[in-house]
């Protein structure tokens, strides 16, 4: 794997971690259960994407 590819994966890992954290924080603050559940689904999606990128290493 080239250094450029590693930088891309590192950047993608940071992005997915940020999105997971934002989804998690927002879901706990919302009072609407539908929106909260949707954000929990997004959190799971971004966790899965994070793990896929991590497995590339």
C-alpha positions, 0 to 999 in steps of 0.5 A, a space after each residue: 500500500 502506498 503512502 498516499 493510500 495510507 493517508 486516504 485511509 487515515 483521513 477516512 477513519 477520522 471522518 467516520 469516527 467524527 460522524 459516529 461521535 456526532 451521531 451518538 451525541 445528537 441521538 442522546 440529546 433529541 427528544 423525538 424518538 424517531 429522530 433519535 433512532 435514526 441517528 442511532 442507525 447512522 451511528 451503527 453505519 459509521 461504526 461499520 464503515 470505520 471497521 471496514 476502513 480499519 480492516 484495510 490496514 
